[in-house]
């Protein structure tokens, strides 16, 4: 073999040696790249101590871009209570208005709890999984890019800036030759394991309240398991869930069971709920009212301006300025009357001012105007109104829940009387028959339109056939009279089957005489059922006017509960006057009542889709809360372009039931109690 030529085996050995040495060199080089080295020193030990001891300092010194305004007294107290839960544990529920930074405070409170070593596993629970993921994303951004925070807590955060938000680099990360076990996920973050770090191996996770809460635990590399020791619940409900008693109870059960059990058997967990009230008796209200949660509510406006009429005029200018595309004009109008507009107004936070507004009061009143009194009372005052508030929202969901399976035309066994109401229009007559109990429980037995329409869904504009076509009359008056006679004969002239096997007849027929009153009055006098028929005229009695129950009694008049019956004169039949605002509000309270309660309203059938047109009629009006003469009420107005005729019929039926003897349990049928309230209370109620 020639000199200098190595054997094949020797060549292979040399190659393997070179490859091994190259691999070792590569590993050493890679480790050097992956090794983040010793954490730098804290940039300001004094400042670190200052922000570590107080959450308010932590928020405003480190996150000046987020909390650029001085905190209100309410916010300071909320922050102090959050600090107390972090340090000493316990349960706390706080309701803050929308837009006051609850979520941002919760995110950074979790960070402070971890960075200062007070807590090892913080779980943030949101209303939905999507909201939870957004929370974790925000925390990832903070720990990765906030240089001021890193400078004060370099050991605790060492490793996050090096990843630049990319978890793919996390698996091989070393610190002085040892794995950091850092992790940046979509639903949780694991802090790096670094000697001397108060947050070594700590966890922040987030999930939706209906997600996998029971799975909140973390197994460390040494095999030990840690569970949450602090839970921050951030706005745990949606608008949909707040309107559902079932969903509300489900979420209460999750909090009381799964959430409070996260720390493990026989271990008390620290928990704070940051919420906003959406509906009466929603999840937030239940927690706030529960003794063990030590609930506290805050508001946007603690005292409304004294001169709300001045604000009404201001908002007219406001809408006009927006309409003509000159929003800057509104500030001129505000400044010209600022002293008058602001008088008496007390805000919780006088620093909150939207861009373009002159003052915090102006901003608060703009929000009140945009939301409306009802929504503002709940979401910005955390004090949802009752009764009338519920009455203002006869939702399709609420109405559809009142179907009880009784066949159409059948009278429930508890009913003792029946009424009929008719709404007269030029082309047709809308009608509704309701059965009543003595306690004002009501059941819609039947409803329809004359002439009967071939379609299940129609509007007044496209009625076909019309009264004139069906009756053969060439005049509207004759056609309406034909329709009324037909309804009287077919509805009053027949017995209605009762669930107990008997029969019952209609005891009162109210006919709206607002359209063609002469025809209606003539019908009432000449009908074979004249003793049952009563023309009625609707009156909208505003809060500023004297309610019907305070009207002086005159000869030939009967004053009842928000209705008056007057003896007719000069070719007029005896007729009734109804306070339509009252009876529409009253009706919606009946709709809001739970089936089985006294005074609840129910509906025949078991298929909601068959009543779609009825539901639309019952949702065809909006209302506004008004004040005057020591009382408040809701004024109703038909929405543009929608039919409301069965809504009118059902409200009239309520008045008819009162006329023939139905009354609420414990209530007075003929005298309506009027609660006197102070003007300051009225302003607070308007929220």
BAMARDREN-119215 format. One record per residue (C-alpha): y, z, x; residue in one letter. Coordinates in steps of 0.5 Angstrom, whole numbers, plus 500, padded with zeros to 3 digits. Layout:
BEGIN
    py    pz    px   rest
     Y     Z     X      A
...
This chain:
BEGIN
    py    pz    px   rest
   500   500   500      X
   507   498   503      X
   511   503   506      X
   516   506   501      X
   512   504   495      X
   510   510   490      X
   504   510   486      X
   504   509   479      X
   503   517   477      X
   508   519   482      X
   513   514   479      X
   511   517   472      X
   512   524   474      X
   519   522   477      X
   521   519   471      X
   519   525   467      X
   523   530   472      X
   529   526   471      X
   529   526   463      X
   527   533   463      X
   533   535   468      X
   538   530   463      X
   535   533   457      X
   537   540   460      X
   544   538   462      X
   545   535   455      X
   543   541   452      X
   548   545   456      X
   553   540   455      X
   552   540   448      X
   552   548   447      X
   559   548   451      X
   561   543   446      X
   559   547   440      X
   560   554   443      X
   567   556   440      X
   568   561   445      X
   571   568   445      X
   576   569   439      X
   583   569   441      X
   587   576   441      X
   591   578   434      X
   598   575   435      X
   601   581   432      X
   597   587   431      X
   603   591   427      X
   604   586   422      X
   596   586   421      X
   596   593   420      X
   602   592   415      X
   599   587   411      X
   592   590   411      X
   594   596   408      X
   597   593   402      X
   595   587   398      X
   603   585   396      X
   605   585   403      X
   598   581   404      X
   601   576   399      X
   608   575   400      X
   608   575   408      X
   602   571   409      X
   603   566   403      X
   610   565   402      X
   609   558   400      X
   605   560   394      X
   609   567   392      X
   616   565   394      X
   619   569   388      X
   619   576   388      X
   614   579   384      X
   616   582   377      X
   614   590   376      X
   608   588   372      X
   606   583   377      X
   606   589   382      X
   603   594   378      X
   597   589   377      X
   597   588   385      X
   596   595   386      X
   591   596   381      X
   587   590   384      X
   588   594   391      X
   585   600   388      X
   579   597   385      X
   578   593   392      X
   579   600   396      X
   576   605   391      X
   572   601   386      X
   572   602   378      X
   573   597   372      X
   580   594   370      X
   582   589   365      X
   589   586   366      X
   592   581   361      X
   597   577   364      X
   601   571   361      X
   600   564   363      X
   603   561   369      X
   604   568   373      X
   599   567   379      X
   593   570   376      X
   588   566   380      X
   592   565   386      X
   592   573   387      X
   585   573   385      X
   583   568   391      X
   587   572   396      X
   585   579   394      X
   578   577   395      X
   580   574   402      X
   583   581   404      X
   577   585   401      X
   573   581   406      X
   578   580   412      X
   579   588   412      X
   572   590   411      X
   573   593   405      X
   568   589   402      X
   562   585   404      X
   560   580   398      X
   566   578   393      X
   564   574   387      X
   569   570   383      X
   567   568   376      X
   571   563   372      X
   570   560   365      X
   567   554   368      X
   563   551   374      X
   568   546   375      X
   574   552   375      X
   569   556   380      X
   568   550   385      X
   576   549   385      X
   576   556   387      X
   572   556   393      X
   575   549   395      X
   582   553   395      X
   579   558   400      X
   575   553   404      X
   582   550   405      X
   586   557   407      X
   580   559   412      X
   580   553   415      X
   588   551   416      X
   592   557   415      X
   594   558   422      X
   598   565   420      X
   592   568   417      X
   588   566   423      X
   593   569   428      X
   593   576   424      X
   585   576   423      X
   582   571   429      X
   576   575   430      X
   574   575   423      X
   576   567   422      X
   574   565   428      X
   570   559   427      X
   573   556   421      X
   579   552   424      X
   574   549   429      X
   570   546   423      X
   576   543   420      X
   573   544   413      X
   566   540   415      X
   560   544   414      X
   556   539   418      X
   558   542   424      X
   557   549   422      X
   549   549   423      X
   550   549   431      X
   556   553   432      X
   555   558   437      X
   560   564   439      X
   558   566   447      X
   552   563   446      X
   550   566   439      X
   549   563   433      X
   555   564   428      X
   551   563   422      X
   558   560   419      X
   557   556   412      X
   562   552   408      X
   559   550   401      X
   561   548   394      X
   559   555   391      X
   560   560   397      X
   562   561   404      X
   559   565   409      X
   564   568   414      X
   561   568   422      X
   557   573   425      X
   562   575   431      X
   561   582   435      X
   567   586   433      X
   569   582   426      X
   570   586   420      X
   568   580   416      X
   562   579   420      X
   557   575   415      X
   561   577   409      X
   560   572   403      X
   565   570   398      X
   562   566   392      X
   564   563   386      X
   561   561   379      X
   562   559   372      X
   561   565   367      X
   555   561   364      X
   552   559   370      X
   547   562   375      X
   550   569   375      X
   543   573   377      X
   542   569   383      X
   548   572   387      X
   545   574   393      X
   545   572   400      X
   539   573   405      X
   541   574   412      X
   538   572   419      X
   535   578   420      X
   532   578   413      X
   536   583   410      X
   539   582   403      X
   546   583   401      X
   549   583   394      X
   556   583   391      X
   560   589   391      X
   566   586   388      X
   567   582   382      X
   573   578   380      X
   573   575   374      X
   578   570   373      X
   580   567   366      X
   573   568   363      X
   574   564   357      X
   576   557   354      X
   580   555   348      X
   573   553   345      X
   569   559   347      X
   575   564   344      X
   575   561   337      X
   567   562   337      X
   565   569   335      X
   558   567   338      X
   560   564   345      X
   565   570   345      X
   559   575   344      X
   555   571   349      X
   560   572   354      X
   561   579   353      X
   554   580   354      X
   554   576   360      X
   559   581   363      X
   556   587   361      X
   549   585   363      X
   549   580   368      X
   555   581   372      X
   556   589   372      X
   548   589   374      X
   550   584   380      X
   550   590   385      X
   543   592   384      X
   539   597   380      X
   543   604   379      X
   549   601   383      X
   556   601   381      X
   560   595   382      X
   567   594   383      X
   570   589   378      X
   577   587   375      X
   578   582   370      X
   584   578   370      X
   585   574   363      X
   590   572   358      X
   589   573   350      X
   588   566   346      X
   585   568   340      X
   585   575   336      X
   578   579   337      X
   577   574   343      X
   573   576   349      X
   580   578   353      X
   582   582   347      X
   575   586   346      X
   575   588   354      X
   582   590   353      X
   581   594   348      X
   574   597   351      X
   576   604   354      X
   572   603   360      X
   576   597   362      X
   582   601   362      X
   586   595   359      X
   593   593   360      X
   597   588   357      X
   603   584   360      X
   608   580   356      X
   613   574   358      X
   619   577   354      X
   619   584   352      X
   625   583   347      X
   627   576   344      X
   635   574   344      X
   638   577   338      X
   641   571   336      X
   635   566   334      X
   640   562   330      X
   644   560   336      X
   637   558   339      X
   635   554   333      X
   642   550   334      X
   641   549   342      X
   634   546   341      X
   637   541   336      X
   641   539   342      X
   635   540   347      X
   631   535   343      X
   637   530   342      X
   638   530   350      X
   631   528   351      X
   631   523   346      X
   637   519   349      X
   634   520   356      X
   640   525   358      X
   636   532   359      X
   642   534   364      X
   646   535   358      X
   642   541   355      X
   644   545   361      X
   652   544   359      X
   650   546   352      X
   646   552   355      X
   652   554   360      X
   657   554   354      X
   654   559   350      X
   650   563   355      X
   652   570   354      X
   651   569   346      X
   644   566   347      X
   642   571   352      X
   644   577   349      X
   639   582   348      X
   633   578   351      X
   629   582   356      X
   624   578   361      X
   618   581   365      X
   620   576   370      X
   627   574   371      X
   625   570   378      X
   621   565   374      X
   625   559   373      X
   623   552   372      X
   626   546   376      X
   632   544   373      X
   633   550   369      X
   639   554   369      X
   636   561   368      X
   629   565   367      X
   631   566   360      X
   632   559   359      X
   625   557   362      X
   622   562   358      X
   625   560   351      X
   623   553   353      X
   616   555   354      X
   617   559   347      X
   619   552   344      X
   614   548   347      X
   608   552   345      X
   610   555   338      X
   611   562   336      X
   603   563   335      X
   601   560   341      X
   606   563   345      X
   604   570   342      X
   597   570   344      X
   598   566   351      X
   604   568   354      X
   605   575   350      X
   598   577   350      X
   599   580   343      X
   596   574   338      X
   598   575   331      X
   593   577   325      X
   593   575   318      X
   598   570   318      X
   596   567   324      X
   589   566   322      X
   592   563   316      X
   596   558   320      X
   589   555   323      X
   584   553   317      X
   580   549   322      X
   575   544   321      X
   570   549   324      X
   572   555   320      X
   571   551   313      X
   565   548   315      X
   562   554   316      X
   563   556   309      X
   558   551   306      X
   552   556   303      X
   547   551   300      X
   549   552   293      X
   548   545   289      X
   554   542   287      X
   556   544   280      X
   553   550   280      X
   556   557   280      X
   554   563   284      X
   551   569   281      X
   557   573   283      X
   562   569   280      X
   565   572   273      X
   571   566   272      X
   573   559   273      X
   579   555   274      X
   581   548   275      X
   587   545   279      X
   590   538   278      X
   595   535   283      X
   598   529   279      X
   600   522   283      X
   602   515   281      X
   595   512   282      X
   590   518   281      X
   589   525   279      X
   586   530   285      X
   582   536   282      X
   578   542   284      X
   574   547   280      X
   573   554   283      X
   569   560   281      X
   571   567   282      X
   569   574   283      X
   573   579   281      X
   575   581   288      X
   578   574   289      X
   571   572   293      X
   572   564   291      X
   567   558   291      X
   569   551   291      X
   564   548   285      X
   566   541   285      X
   572   537   287      X
   574   530   286      X
   579   524   284      X
   580   521   277      X
   579   515   277      X
   573   516   281      X
   573   512   288      X
   567   508   291      X
   568   510   298      X
   567   517   301      X
   573   517   305      X
   580   514   302      X
   587   515   302      X
   592   515   297      X
   595   509   299      X
   589   505   298      X
   586   508   292      X
   582   503   288      X
   581   503   282      X
   588   506   280      X
   589   510   273      X
   593   504   270      X
   587   499   272      X
   582   504   269      X
   586   506   263      X
   588   500   261      X
   595   502   260      X
   601   498   263      X
   605   504   264      X
   604   510   269      X
   606   515   264      X
   600   513   259      X
   595   512   265      X
   597   519   267      X
   596   522   260      X
   589   518   260      X
   587   521   266      X
   589   528   264      X
   585   528   257      X
   579   525   261      X
   579   531   266      X
   580   536   260      X
   574   533   256      X
   570   533   262      X
   571   539   266      X
   574   544   261      X
   570   541   255      X
   563   543   258      X
   559   549   260      X
   558   550   268      X
   551   552   270      X
   550   559   273      X
   545   561   278      X
   543   567   274      X
   541   562   268      X
   547   563   264      X
   553   558   263      X
   560   559   264      X
   567   555   262      X
   573   554   266      X
   579   559   264      X
   585   557   266      X
   587   549   268      X
   593   549   272      X
   597   542   273      X
   602   540   278      X
   608   538   274      X
   612   536   280      X
   611   529   278      X
   612   526   271      X
   613   533   268      X
   615   531   261      X
   608   527   261      X
   604   534   264      X
   608   538   259      X
   606   534   253      X
   599   534   255      X
   599   541   255      X
   602   542   248      X
   598   537   245      X
   591   538   248      X
   585   541   245      X
   585   546   250      X
   592   548   250      X
   590   555   251      X
   587   554   258      X
   592   549   260      X
   598   551   264      X
   603   546   267      X
   606   549   274      X
   612   548   278      X
   611   550   286      X
   617   553   289      X
   617   555   297      X
   620   562   297      X
   623   563   304      X
   623   569   308      X
   631   569   306      X
   630   569   299      X
   628   574   294      X
   620   574   293      X
   617   573   286      X
   615   580   285      X
   622   583   286      X
   625   578   281      X
   628   582   275      X
   624   581   268      X
   627   577   263      X
   625   576   256      X
   619   571   255      X
   617   572   262      X
   611   575   265      X
   612   576   273      X
   605   577   276      X
   603   577   284      X
   607   571   287      X
   607   567   280      X
   611   567   274      X
   609   565   267      X
   615   562   262      X
   615   561   255      X
   617   554   254      X
   623   551   250      X
   626   545   248      X
   619   541   247      X
   617   544   254      X
   610   548   254      X
   609   555   257      X
   609   553   264      X
   608   557   271      X
   612   558   277      X
   608   559   284      X
   610   561   291      X
   607   555   294      X
   608   558   301      X
   605   565   299      X
   599   562   296      X
   597   557   302      X
   598   563   307      X
   593   567   302      X
   588   561   301      X
   587   560   309      X
   586   568   309      X
   580   567   305      X
   578   561   309      X
   578   565   315      X
   574   571   312      X
   567   571   314      X
   562   569   309      X
   559   575   305      X
   566   579   306      X
   570   581   299      X
   575   575   298      X
   572   570   302      X
   572   562   300      X
   565   558   300      X
   563   551   299      X
   558   548   295      X
   552   544   299      X
   550   544   306      X
   552   538   310      X
   559   538   313      X
   559   531   314      X
   560   530   306      X
   566   534   306      X
   570   530   311      X
   576   528   307      X
   576   535   304      X
   577   538   311      X
   582   533   313      X
   586   535   306      X
   585   542   308      X
   588   541   315      X
   594   537   313      X
   600   542   313      X
   603   546   319      X
   607   552   318      X
   612   556   322      X
   613   563   322      X
   620   565   319      X
   624   572   318      X
   629   575   313      X
   630   581   308      X
   626   585   312      X
   619   581   312      X
   616   575   315      X
   612   569   312      X
   609   562   314      X
   613   556   311      X
   609   550   310      X
   610   543   311      X
   606   537   310      X
   604   533   316      X
   607   526   317      X
   602   520   314      X
   596   525   312      X
   594   527   305      X
   594   534   303      X
   593   534   295      X
   586   538   295      X
   590   543   299      X
   595   544   294      X
   589   544   289      X
   586   550   292      X
   592   554   293      X
   594   553   286      X
   587   555   284      X
   588   562   288      X
   594   563   283      X
   590   561   277      X
   585   566   279      X
   590   571   280      X
   593   570   273      X
   586   571   270      X
   584   577   273      X
   582   577   280      X
   585   581   285      X
   583   583   293      X
   580   590   293      X
   585   596   294      X
   590   591   292      X
   595   590   286      X
   595   584   283      X
   601   584   280      X
   606   587   285      X
   606   584   292      X
   607   590   297      X
   613   588   302      X
   613   591   309      X
   620   593   311      X
   620   592   318      X
   626   592   323      X
   630   586   326      X
   627   588   333      X
   620   588   330      X
   621   581   327      X
   624   578   334      X
   618   581   337      X
   613   578   332      X
   616   571   333      X
   614   571   340      X
